Amino acid sequence: MPSKNLAIQTALSGDWQNATSINKALLNDNPNDIEALNRLAFAFTILGKVKQAKTTYKKVLGLDSLNPIAIRNLKRLADTKTMGKSVKKTSSVTFVHKTFLEETGKTKIIEIINLAPPRITANLRIGQPLTSCIKRLKIFIQDTEKQYIGVLPDDIGKRLIKFIKGGNKYETFVRSASNHSVVIFIKEVKRATRFKNQPSFLQNNDKTSILSHSSRNLEES
């Protein structure tokens, strides 16, 4: 029997087809598993299966009429045209895979700190592009309208400030988000000649801890 952690890990890797299968299997065992239903609905959304996503979110509301995840995401499906017929399944899946393609030394998954209020973080969506700026020797993370989201941890921020000032360029995306946690994906897109032999990010085993923080976040996306 697949586990909840396997369902989350599969989704975080961008394997939405398998994420769908795993959550369906969990629901065969417990049809009233609200977390699995929310994960399944989100996977349907990414795959462009909007009708199935809406139906699944409505099942959640049938079990919990005040469930904030289902309410919020149903509203997004109703309000956002890009989730309608204009978006092809393949384009959504390709976007997710390309966005979160990991490269040693060039990408990093980071949980940011000093978060904005929940009314802001709860509205972030997976794959949403973010911006960054240097203030007071820290790297501030903002949305594309320059609304504050949070700050990089000092150890990573100080390292990146050196590279950014030296000419490196980076792209940042939302990996997962909820009221109380935001995990981002940072990707080096240009390396200055002076840093040609210096990786932007040092390797460590932080992905396990990020997974534990991301379990609830993914369900709330």
MARBA-3410 file (N, C-alpha, C, O; in Angstrom, 1 decimal):
221
0.8,-1.2,0.0,0.0,0.0,0.0,0.9,1.3,0.0,1.7,1.4,0.9 ~ 0.7,2.2,-0.9,1.5,3.4,-1.0,1.2,4.2,0.3,0.2,4.2,0.9 ~ 2.2,5.1,0.6,2.1,5.9,1.8,1.8,7.4,1.4,2.0,7.8,0.3 ~ 1.4,8.1,2.4,1.2,9.6,2.3,2.5,10.2,1.8,2.5,11.1,0.9 ~ 3.6,9.9,2.5,4.9,10.5,2.2,5.3,10.2,0.7,5.9,11.1,0.0
5.0,9.0,0.2,5.3,8.7,-1.2,4.5,9.6,-2.1,5.0,10.0,-3.1 ~ 3.2,9.8,-1.8,2.4,10.6,-2.6,2.9,12.0,-2.6,2.9,12.7,-3.7 ~ 3.4,12.5,-1.5,3.9,13.9,-1.5,5.2,14.0,-2.2,5.4,14.9,-3.0 ~ 6.1,13.0,-2.0,7.4,13.0,-2.7,7.3,13.0,-4.2,8.0,13.6,-4.9 ~ 6.3,12.1,-4.6,6.1,12.0,-6.1,5.6,13.3,-6.7,6.0,13.7,-7.8
4.7,14.0,-6.0,4.3,15.3,-6.5,5.4,16.3,-6.5,5.5,17.1,-7.4 ~ 6.2,16.4,-5.4,7.2,17.3,-5.4,8.3,17.1,-6.5,9.0,18.1,-6.9 ~ 8.4,15.9,-6.9,9.3,15.6,-8.0,8.7,16.0,-9.4,9.4,15.9,-10.4 ~ 7.4,16.3,-9.4,6.8,16.7,-10.7,6.2,15.6,-11.4,5.8,15.7,-12.6 ~ 6.2,14.4,-10.8,5.6,13.2,-11.5,4.1,13.1,-11.2,3.7,12.3,-10.3
3.3,13.9,-11.9,1.9,14.1,-11.5,1.1,12.9,-11.9,0.1,12.6,-11.3 ~ 1.5,12.2,-12.9,0.7,11.0,-13.3,0.8,9.9,-12.2,-0.2,9.4,-11.8 ~ 2.0,9.7,-11.7,2.1,8.7,-10.6,1.5,9.3,-9.3,0.9,8.5,-8.5 ~ 1.6,10.6,-9.1,0.9,11.2,-7.9,-0.6,10.9,-7.9,-1.2,10.6,-6.9 ~ -1.1,11.0,-9.1,-2.6,10.7,-9.3,-2.9,9.2,-8.9,-3.8,9.0,-8.2
-2.1,8.3,-9.4,-2.3,6.9,-9.2,-2.1,6.6,-7.7,-2.9,5.8,-7.1 ~ -1.1,7.2,-7.1,-0.9,6.9,-5.6,-2.0,7.4,-4.8,-2.5,6.7,-3.9 ~ -2.5,8.6,-5.0,-3.6,9.1,-4.2,-4.9,8.4,-4.5,-5.7,8.2,-3.5 ~ -5.1,7.9,-5.7,-6.3,7.1,-5.9,-6.2,5.8,-5.1,-7.2,5.3,-4.6 ~ -5.0,5.2,-5.0,-4.8,4.0,-4.3,-5.1,4.2,-2.8,-5.7,3.4,-2.1
-4.6,5.4,-2.3,-4.9,5.7,-0.9,-6.4,5.9,-0.6,-6.9,5.6,0.4 ~ -7.1,6.5,-1.6,-8.5,6.7,-1.5,-9.3,5.4,-1.6,-10.4,5.2,-1.1 ~ -8.8,4.4,-2.3,-9.4,3.1,-2.4,-9.4,2.5,-1.0,-10.4,1.8,-0.6 ~ -8.4,2.7,-0.2,-8.3,2.2,1.2,-9.2,3.1,2.1,-9.7,2.5,3.1 ~ -9.2,4.4,1.9,-10.0,5.3,2.7,-10.6,6.4,1.8,-10.0,7.4,1.6
-11.8,6.2,1.3,-12.5,7.1,0.4,-12.7,8.5,1.0,-12.9,9.5,0.3 ~ -12.6,8.6,2.4,-12.9,9.9,3.0,-11.6,10.6,3.5,-11.6,11.5,4.3 ~ -10.5,10.2,2.9,-9.2,10.8,3.2,-9.1,12.2,2.5,-8.8,12.3,1.4 ~ -9.4,13.2,3.3,-9.5,14.6,2.7,-8.1,15.0,2.2,-8.1,15.7,1.1 ~ -7.1,14.7,2.9,-5.7,15.1,2.4,-5.4,14.5,1.0,-4.9,15.2,0.1
-5.7,13.2,0.9,-5.5,12.5,-0.4,-6.4,13.1,-1.5,-6.0,13.3,-2.6 ~ -7.6,13.5,-1.2,-8.5,14.1,-2.1,-8.0,15.4,-2.6,-8.0,15.7,-3.8 ~ -7.5,16.2,-1.7,-7.0,17.5,-2.1,-5.7,17.4,-2.9,-5.5,18.1,-3.9 ~ -4.9,16.4,-2.6,-3.7,16.2,-3.4,-4.1,15.7,-4.8,-3.5,16.1,-5.8 ~ -5.0,14.8,-4.9,-5.5,14.3,-6.1,-6.1,15.4,-7.0,-5.8,15.5,-8.2
-6.9,16.2,-6.4,-7.5,17.4,-7.1,-6.4,18.3,-7.7,-6.5,18.8,-8.8 ~ -5.4,18.5,-6.9,-4.3,19.4,-7.4,-3.6,18.8,-8.5,-3.2,19.4,-9.5 ~ -3.3,17.4,-8.4,-2.6,16.7,-9.5,-3.5,16.8,-10.8,-2.9,17.0,-11.9 ~ -4.8,16.6,-10.7,-5.7,16.8,-11.8,-5.5,18.2,-12.4,-5.5,18.4,-13.7 ~ -5.5,19.2,-11.6,-5.3,20.6,-12.1,-4.1,20.8,-12.9,-4.1,21.3,-14.0
-2.9,20.3,-12.4,-1.7,20.4,-13.1,-1.7,19.7,-14.4,-1.1,20.1,-15.4 ~ -2.4,18.5,-14.5,-2.5,17.8,-15.7,-3.5,18.3,-16.7,-3.7,17.8,-17.7 ~ -4.2,19.4,-16.3,-5.2,20.0,-17.2,-6.6,19.4,-17.1,-7.4,19.7,-17.9 ~ -6.8,18.4,-16.1,-8.1,17.8,-16.0,-8.9,18.6,-15.1,-9.2,18.1,-13.9 ~ -9.4,19.7,-15.5,-10.1,20.7,-14.7,-11.4,20.1,-14.2,-11.7,20.3,-13.0
-12.2,19.5,-15.0,-13.5,18.9,-14.6,-13.3,17.9,-13.5,-14.0,18.0,-12.5 ~ -12.3,17.0,-13.6,-12.0,16.1,-12.5,-11.5,16.7,-11.3,-11.9,16.3,-10.2 ~ -10.7,17.8,-11.4,-10.2,18.5,-10.3,-11.4,19.1,-9.5,-11.5,19.1,-8.3 ~ -12.3,19.8,-10.2,-13.5,20.4,-9.6,-14.3,19.4,-8.9,-14.8,19.6,-7.7 ~ -14.6,18.3,-9.5,-15.4,17.2,-8.9,-14.7,16.7,-7.6,-15.4,16.4,-6.6
-13.4,16.6,-7.6,-12.7,16.0,-6.5,-12.7,17.0,-5.3,-12.9,16.7,-4.2 ~ -12.5,18.3,-5.6,-12.6,19.3,-4.6,-14.0,19.4,-4.0,-14.2,19.6,-2.8 ~ -15.1,19.2,-4.8,-16.4,19.2,-4.3,-16.7,18.0,-3.4,-17.5,18.1,-2.5 ~ -16.0,16.9,-3.7,-16.1,15.7,-2.7,-15.5,16.1,-1.4,-16.1,15.7,-0.3 ~ -14.4,16.9,-1.4,-13.8,17.4,-0.1,-14.9,18.2,0.6,-15.1,18.0,1.8
-15.5,19.1,-0.1,-16.5,20.0,0.6,-17.7,19.2,1.0,-18.4,19.6,2.0 ~ -18.0,18.1,0.4,-19.1,17.2,0.9,-18.7,16.6,2.2,-19.6,16.3,3.0 ~ -17.4,16.4,2.5,-17.0,15.9,3.8,-16.7,16.9,4.8,-16.9,16.8,6.0 ~ -16.2,18.1,4.3,-15.9,19.2,5.1,-16.2,20.5,4.4,-15.4,21.0,3.6 ~ -17.4,21.0,4.7,-17.9,22.2,3.9,-17.1,23.4,4.1,-17.2,24.3,3.3
-16.3,23.5,5.1,-15.5,24.7,5.3,-14.0,24.5,5.0,-13.1,25.3,5.4 ~ -13.7,23.4,4.3,-12.3,23.1,4.1,-11.6,24.2,3.2,-12.1,24.4,2.1 ~ -10.7,24.9,3.8,-10.1,26.1,3.1,-9.4,25.8,1.9,-9.3,26.6,0.9 ~ -8.7,24.6,1.8,-7.9,24.3,0.6,-8.9,24.1,-0.6,-8.6,24.6,-1.7 ~ -9.9,23.3,-0.4,-10.9,23.0,-1.5,-11.6,24.3,-1.9,-11.8,24.6,-3.1
-12.0,25.1,-0.9,-12.7,26.4,-1.2,-11.8,27.3,-2.1,-12.2,27.8,-3.1 ~ -10.5,27.5,-1.6,-9.6,28.4,-2.3,-9.3,27.9,-3.7,-9.3,28.7,-4.6 ~ -9.0,26.6,-3.9,-8.6,26.1,-5.2,-9.8,26.0,-6.1,-9.6,26.1,-7.4 ~ -11.0,25.7,-5.6,-12.2,25.8,-6.5,-12.4,27.2,-7.1,-12.7,27.4,-8.2 ~ -12.1,28.2,-6.2,-12.2,29.6,-6.6,-11.2,29.9,-7.7,-11.5,30.6,-8.7
-10.0,29.4,-7.5,-8.9,29.6,-8.5,-9.3,29.0,-9.8,-9.1,29.6,-10.9 ~ -9.9,27.8,-9.8,-10.3,27.1,-11.0,-11.4,27.9,-11.7,-11.4,28.0,-13.0 ~ -12.2,28.5,-11.0,-13.3,29.3,-11.5,-12.8,30.7,-12.1,-13.3,31.1,-13.1 ~ -11.8,31.2,-11.4,-11.4,32.6,-11.7,-10.3,32.7,-12.8,-10.1,33.7,-13.5 ~ -9.5,31.6,-12.9,-8.3,31.7,-13.7,-8.5,31.0,-15.0,-8.7,29.8,-15.1
-8.5,31.8,-16.1,-8.7,31.3,-17.4,-7.7,30.3,-17.8,-7.9,29.4,-18.6 ~ -6.4,30.5,-17.3,-5.3,29.6,-17.8,-5.5,28.2,-17.3,-4.8,27.3,-17.8 ~ -6.5,28.0,-16.4,-6.8,26.6,-16.0,-7.9,26.0,-16.8,-8.3,24.8,-16.6 ~ -8.4,26.7,-17.8,-9.4,26.2,-18.6,-9.0,25.6,-19.9,-7.9,25.0,-19.9 ~ -9.8,25.6,-20.9,-9.5,24.9,-22.1,-8.3,25.4,-22.8,-7.7,24.7,-23.7
-7.9,26.7,-22.5,-6.7,27.3,-23.2,-5.4,26.6,-22.9,-4.4,26.8,-23.6 ~ -5.4,25.8,-21.8,-4.1,25.2,-21.4,-4.1,23.7,-21.7,-5.0,23.0,-21.3 ~ -3.1,23.3,-22.4,-3.0,21.9,-22.8,-2.4,21.1,-21.7,-1.5,21.7,-20.9 ~ -2.7,19.8,-21.5,-2.1,19.0,-20.5,-0.6,19.0,-20.6,0.1,19.2,-19.5 ~ -0.1,18.8,-21.7,1.3,18.6,-21.9,2.1,19.9,-21.5,3.2,19.8,-21.0
1.5,21.1,-21.7,2.2,22.3,-21.4,2.3,22.4,-19.9,3.4,22.9,-19.4 ~ 1.3,22.1,-19.1,1.4,22.2,-17.7,2.4,21.2,-17.1,3.2,21.6,-16.3 ~ 2.4,20.0,-17.6,3.4,19.0,-17.1,4.8,19.4,-17.5,5.7,19.3,-16.6 ~ 5.0,19.8,-18.7,6.3,20.2,-19.1,6.8,21.4,-18.3,8.0,21.5,-18.0 ~ 6.0,22.4,-18.0,6.3,23.5,-17.3,6.9,23.1,-15.9,7.9,23.6,-15.4
6.1,22.2,-15.2,6.5,21.8,-13.9,7.9,21.1,-13.9,8.7,21.4,-13.1 ~ 8.1,20.2,-14.9,9.3,19.5,-15.0,10.5,20.4,-15.2,11.5,20.3,-14.6 ~ 10.3,21.3,-16.2,11.4,22.3,-16.5,11.7,23.2,-15.4,12.8,23.5,-15.1 ~ 10.6,23.7,-14.7,10.8,24.6,-13.6,11.7,24.0,-12.5,12.5,24.7,-11.9 ~ 11.4,22.8,-12.1,12.0,22.2,-11.0,13.1,21.2,-11.3,13.4,20.3,-10.6
13.7,21.3,-12.5,14.8,20.4,-12.9,16.0,20.8,-12.1,16.5,21.9,-12.1 ~ 16.5,19.8,-11.3,17.6,20.0,-10.4,18.9,19.8,-11.1,19.1,18.8,-11.8 ~ 19.9,20.6,-10.8,21.3,20.5,-11.3,22.2,20.8,-10.1,22.1,21.8,-9.4 ~ 23.1,19.8,-9.9,24.0,19.9,-8.8,24.8,21.3,-8.8,25.4,21.6,-9.8 ~ 24.8,22.0,-7.7,25.5,23.3,-7.6,24.8,24.4,-8.2,25.2,25.6,-8.0
23.7,24.2,-9.0,23.1,25.3,-9.7,21.6,25.5,-9.2,21.1,26.6,-9.5 ~ 21.1,24.6,-8.5,19.7,24.8,-7.9,19.7,24.4,-6.5,20.5,23.7,-6.0 ~ 18.7,24.9,-5.8,18.5,24.6,-4.4,17.1,24.8,-4.0,16.4,25.7,-4.4 ~ 16.6,23.9,-3.1,15.3,24.0,-2.5,15.4,24.6,-1.1,16.2,24.0,-0.3 ~ 14.8,25.7,-0.8,15.0,26.4,0.4,13.7,26.8,1.1,12.7,27.2,0.4
13.6,26.6,2.4,12.4,27.1,3.1,12.8,28.5,3.6,13.8,28.7,4.4 ~ 12.1,29.5,3.2,12.4,30.9,3.5,11.9,31.2,4.9,11.0,30.5,5.5 ~ 12.4,32.3,5.5,12.1,32.7,6.9,11.4,34.1,7.0,11.4,34.8,6.0 ~ 11.0,34.5,8.2,10.4,35.8,8.4,9.3,36.0,7.4,9.3,37.0,6.6 ~ 8.3,35.1,7.4,7.3,35.1,6.3,6.3,36.3,6.5,6.1,36.9,7.5
5.8,36.6,5.3,4.7,37.6,5.2,3.4,37.0,5.9,3.5,35.8,6.2 ~ 2.4,37.8,6.2,1.2,37.2,6.8,0.6,36.1,6.0,0.7,36.1,4.8 ~ -0.2,35.2,6.7,-0.8,34.1,6.0,-1.7,34.5,4.8,-1.9,33.8,3.9 ~ -2.4,35.7,4.9,-3.2,36.1,3.8,-2.5,36.3,2.5,-3.1,36.3,1.4 ~ -1.1,36.5,2.6,-0.3,36.6,1.4,0.3,35.2,1.0,0.2,34.8,-0.1
0.9,34.5,2.0,1.6,33.3,1.6,0.6,32.2,1.2,0.9,31.4,0.3 ~ -0.6,32.2,1.7,-1.6,31.2,1.4,-2.1,31.3,-0.1,-2.6,30.3,-0.6 ~ -1.9,32.4,-0.7,-2.3,32.6,-2.1,-1.3,32.3,-3.1,-1.5,32.4,-4.3 ~ -0.1,32.0,-2.6,1.0,31.6,-3.6,0.7,30.2,-4.2,0.0,29.4,-3.6 ~ 1.1,30.0,-5.4,0.8,28.7,-6.1,2.1,28.1,-6.6,3.1,28.8,-6.9
2.1,26.8,-6.7,3.3,26.1,-7.1,3.7,26.5,-8.5,2.9,26.7,-9.4 ~ 5.0,26.8,-8.7,5.5,27.2,-10.0,5.5,28.7,-10.2,5.9,29.2,-11.3 ~ 4.9,29.5,-9.3,4.7,30.9,-9.5,6.1,31.6,-9.4,6.9,31.3,-8.5 ~ 6.5,32.4,-10.4,7.8,33.1,-10.3,7.8,34.1,-9.2,6.9,34.8,-9.0 ~ 9.0,34.3,-8.6,9.2,35.2,-7.6,10.4,36.1,-8.0,11.2,35.8,-8.9
10.6,37.2,-7.3,11.8,38.0,-7.5,12.6,38.1,-6.2,12.1,37.8,-5.1 ~ 13.8,38.7,-6.3,14.6,38.8,-5.1,15.3,40.2,-5.1,15.6,40.7,-6.2 ~ 15.7,40.7,-4.0,16.4,42.0,-3.9,17.3,41.9,-2.7,17.0,41.3,-1.7 ~ 18.4,42.7,-2.7,19.3,42.7,-1.6,19.0,43.9,-0.7,19.1,45.1,-1.2 ~ 18.7,43.7,0.6,18.5,44.8,1.5,19.1,44.4,2.8,18.9,43.3,3.4
19.9,45.4,3.4,20.5,45.2,4.7,21.2,43.9,4.8,21.1,43.1,5.8 ~ 22.0,43.5,3.8,22.8,42.3,3.8,22.0,41.0,3.8,22.5,40.0,4.3 ~ 20.8,41.1,3.4,19.9,40.0,3.3,19.3,39.9,1.9,19.2,40.9,1.2 ~ 18.8,38.7,1.5,18.1,38.6,0.3,16.6,38.5,0.6,16.2,37.5,1.2 ~ 15.8,39.5,0.1,14.4,39.5,0.3,13.7,38.8,-0.9,14.1,39.1,-2.0
12.7,38.0,-0.6,12.0,37.3,-1.7,10.6,38.0,-1.8,9.9,38.3,-0.8 ~ 10.3,38.4,-3.1,9.0,39.1,-3.3,8.3,38.5,-4.5,8.9,37.7,-5.2 ~ 7.0,38.8,-4.6,6.3,38.3,-5.8,6.7,39.3,-7.0,7.4,40.3,-6.8 ~ 6.1,39.1,-8.1,6.4,39.9,-9.3,5.9,41.3,-9.2,6.3,42.2,-10.0 ~ 5.0,41.6,-8.2,4.5,42.9,-8.0,5.3,43.6,-6.8,4.8,44.6,-6.3
6.4,42.9,-6.4,7.3,43.5,-5.3,6.6,43.4,-3.9,6.9,44.2,-3.1 ~ 5.7,42.5,-3.8,5.0,42.3,-2.5,5.9,41.3,-1.7,6.3,40.3,-2.2 ~ 6.3,41.7,-0.5,7.2,40.9,0.4,6.6,39.6,0.7,5.4,39.4,1.1 ~ 7.5,38.5,0.5,7.1,37.1,0.9,7.9,36.6,2.1,7.4,36.0,3.0 ~ 9.2,36.9,2.0,10.1,36.4,3.1,11.5,36.7,2.8,11.9,37.5,1.9
12.4,36.0,3.6,13.9,36.3,3.5,14.6,34.9,3.4,14.2,33.9,4.0 ~ 15.7,34.9,2.7,16.5,33.7,2.6,17.3,33.5,4.0,17.6,34.5,4.6 ~ 17.5,32.3,4.4,18.3,32.1,5.6,19.7,32.8,5.4,20.2,32.8,4.3 ~ 20.3,33.3,6.5,21.5,34.1,6.4,22.6,33.4,5.7,23.4,34.0,4.9 ~ 22.8,32.1,6.0,24.0,31.4,5.5,23.9,31.3,3.9,24.9,31.5,3.2
22.7,31.0,3.4,22.5,31.0,2.0,22.5,32.4,1.4,23.1,32.6,0.3 ~ 21.8,33.3,2.1,21.7,34.7,1.6,23.1,35.3,1.4,23.4,35.9,0.4 ~ 24.0,35.2,2.4,25.3,35.8,2.3,26.1,35.3,1.2,26.8,36.0,0.5 ~ 26.0,34.0,0.9,26.7,33.3,-0.2,26.2,33.9,-1.5,27.0,34.2,-2.4 ~ 24.9,34.0,-1.6,24.3,34.4,-2.9,24.6,35.9,-3.2,24.7,36.3,-4.3
24.6,36.7,-2.1,24.9,38.1,-2.3,26.2,38.3,-3.0,26.3,39.1,-3.9 ~ 27.2,37.6,-2.6,28.5,37.6,-3.2,28.4,37.3,-4.7,29.0,38.0,-5.6 ~ 27.7,36.2,-5.1,27.6,35.8,-6.5,26.8,36.8,-7.3,27.1,37.2,-8.4 ~ 25.7,37.3,-6.7,24.8,38.3,-7.4,25.6,39.6,-7.7,25.5,40.1,-8.8 ~ 26.3,40.1,-6.7,27.1,41.3,-6.9,28.2,41.1,-7.9,28.7,42.0,-8.6
28.6,39.8,-8.0,29.7,39.5,-9.0,29.2,39.2,-10.4,30.0,39.0,-11.3 ~ 27.9,39.2,-10.6,27.4,39.0,-12.0,26.5,37.8,-12.2,26.0,37.6,-13.3 ~ 26.4,36.9,-11.2,25.5,35.8,-11.4,24.1,36.2,-11.4,23.7,37.2,-10.8 ~ 23.2,35.4,-12.1,21.8,35.7,-12.2,21.0,34.4,-11.8,21.5,33.3,-12.1 ~ 19.9,34.6,-11.1,19.1,33.5,-10.6,17.6,33.7,-10.9,17.1,34.8,-11.1
16.9,32.6,-11.0,15.4,32.6,-11.1,14.9,31.9,-9.9,15.5,30.9,-9.4 ~ 13.7,32.3,-9.4,13.1,31.8,-8.2,11.7,31.5,-8.4,10.9,32.2,-9.0 ~ 11.2,30.3,-7.9,9.9,29.9,-8.1,9.3,29.3,-6.8,10.1,28.9,-5.9 ~ 8.0,29.4,-6.6,7.4,28.7,-5.4,7.4,27.2,-5.6,6.9,26.7,-6.6 ~ 7.9,26.5,-4.6,7.9,25.1,-4.7,6.7,24.5,-3.9,6.0,23.6,-4.4
6.4,25.1,-2.8,5.2,24.8,-2.0,4.9,26.0,-1.1,5.8,26.7,-0.7 ~ 3.6,26.2,-0.7,3.3,27.3,0.2,2.0,27.0,0.9,1.1,26.3,0.5 ~ 2.0,27.5,2.2,0.8,27.4,3.0,0.8,28.7,3.9,1.5,29.6,3.7 ~ -0.1,28.7,4.9,-0.2,29.8,5.8,1.1,30.1,6.5,1.5,31.3,6.7 ~ 1.8,29.0,6.9,2.9,29.2,7.8,4.3,28.7,7.2,5.2,28.6,8.0
4.4,28.4,6.0,5.6,27.9,5.4,5.6,28.1,3.9,4.6,27.9,3.2 ~ 6.8,28.6,3.4,7.0,28.8,1.9,8.3,28.2,1.6,9.4,28.5,2.1 ~ 8.3,27.2,0.7,9.5,26.6,0.2,9.7,27.0,-1.3,8.8,27.0,-2.1 ~ 10.9,27.5,-1.6,11.2,28.0,-2.9,12.2,27.2,-3.6,13.0,26.4,-3.0 ~ 12.3,27.3,-4.9,13.3,26.7,-5.8,14.1,27.7,-6.5,13.5,28.5,-7.3
15.4,27.8,-6.2,16.2,28.8,-6.8,17.1,28.1,-7.9,17.7,27.1,-7.6 ~ 17.2,28.8,-9.0,18.0,28.2,-10.1,19.0,29.2,-10.7,18.6,30.3,-11.0 ~ 20.3,28.9,-10.7,21.3,29.7,-11.4,21.1,29.7,-12.9,21.1,28.6,-13.5 ~ 20.9,30.8,-13.5,20.7,30.9,-14.9,21.8,31.5,-15.7,21.9,31.4,-16.9 ~ 22.7,32.2,-14.9,23.9,32.8,-15.5,25.0,32.8,-14.5,24.8,33.2,-13.3
26.2,32.3,-14.8,27.4,32.3,-13.9,28.4,33.2,-14.5,28.9,33.0,-15.6 ~ 28.9,34.2,-13.7,29.9,35.1,-14.1,31.2,34.3,-14.3,31.5,33.4,-13.6 ~ 32.0,34.8,-15.3,33.3,34.1,-15.6,34.2,34.0,-14.3,34.8,33.0,-14.2 ~ 34.2,35.0,-13.5,35.0,35.0,-12.3,34.6,33.8,-11.3,35.4,33.4,-10.5 ~ 33.4,33.3,-11.5,32.9,32.3,-10.6,32.8,30.9,-11.3,32.1,30.0,-10.9
33.5,30.8,-12.4,33.2,29.6,-13.3,33.5,28.3,-12.6,32.8,27.3,-13.0 ~ 34.3,28.3,-11.6,34.6,27.0,-10.9,34.0,27.0,-9.5,34.3,26.1,-8.6 ~ 33.1,27.9,-9.2,32.4,28.0,-7.9,30.9,27.8,-8.0,30.2,28.6,-8.6 ~ 30.4,26.7,-7.5,29.0,26.4,-7.5,28.2,27.4,-6.7,28.7,27.8,-5.6 ~ 27.0,27.7,-7.1,26.2,28.6,-6.3,25.8,28.0,-5.0,25.7,28.7,-4.0
25.5,26.7,-5.0,25.0,26.1,-3.8,25.8,24.9,-3.5,26.2,24.1,-4.4 ~ 26.1,24.7,-2.2,26.9,23.5,-1.7,25.9,22.4,-1.5,24.7,22.6,-1.1 ~ 26.3,21.2,-1.7,25.5,20.0,-1.5,25.3,19.7,-0.1,26.3,19.8,0.7 ~ 24.1,19.4,0.3,23.8,18.8,1.7,22.6,18.0,1.6,22.0,17.8,0.5 ~ 22.2,17.4,2.7,21.1,16.5,2.8,19.8,17.2,3.3,19.2,16.7,4.3
19.5,18.4,2.7,18.4,19.1,3.3,17.1,18.7,2.7,16.0,19.2,3.2 ~ 17.0,17.8,1.7,15.8,17.5,1.0,14.8,16.8,1.9,13.6,16.9,1.8 ~ 15.4,15.9,2.8,14.5,15.2,3.7,13.7,16.1,4.6,12.5,15.9,4.8 ~ 14.4,17.1,5.2,13.8,18.0,6.1,12.8,18.9,5.3,11.7,19.2,5.9 ~ 13.1,19.2,4.1,12.2,20.0,3.3,10.9,19.2,3.0,9.8,19.8,3.0
11.1,17.9,2.8,9.9,17.1,2.5,8.9,17.1,3.7,7.7,17.2,3.5 ~ 9.5,17.0,4.9,8.6,17.0,6.1,7.9,18.3,6.2,6.7,18.4,6.6 ~ 8.5,19.5,5.9,7.9,20.8,5.9,6.8,20.9,4.8,5.9,21.6,5.0 ~ 7.1,20.2,3.7,6.3,20.4,2.5,5.0,19.5,2.5,4.1,19.7,1.6 ~ 4.9,18.6,3.4,3.8,17.6,3.3,2.4,18.4,3.4,1.6,18.2,2.5
2.3,19.2,4.4,1.0,20.0,4.5,0.9,21.1,3.4,-0.1,21.4,2.9 ~ 2.1,21.6,3.1,2.1,22.7,2.1,1.5,22.3,0.8,0.8,23.0,0.1 ~ 2.0,21.1,0.3,1.5,20.6,-1.0,0.0,20.4,-1.0,-0.7,20.7,-2.0 ~ -0.5,19.9,0.1,-1.9,19.7,0.2,-2.7,21.0,0.1,-3.8,21.0,-0.3 ~ -2.1,22.1,0.6,-2.7,23.4,0.7,-2.5,24.2,-0.6,-3.0,25.3,-0.7
-1.8,23.6,-1.6,-1.5,24.4,-2.8,-2.7,24.4,-3.7,-2.7,25.0,-4.7
END
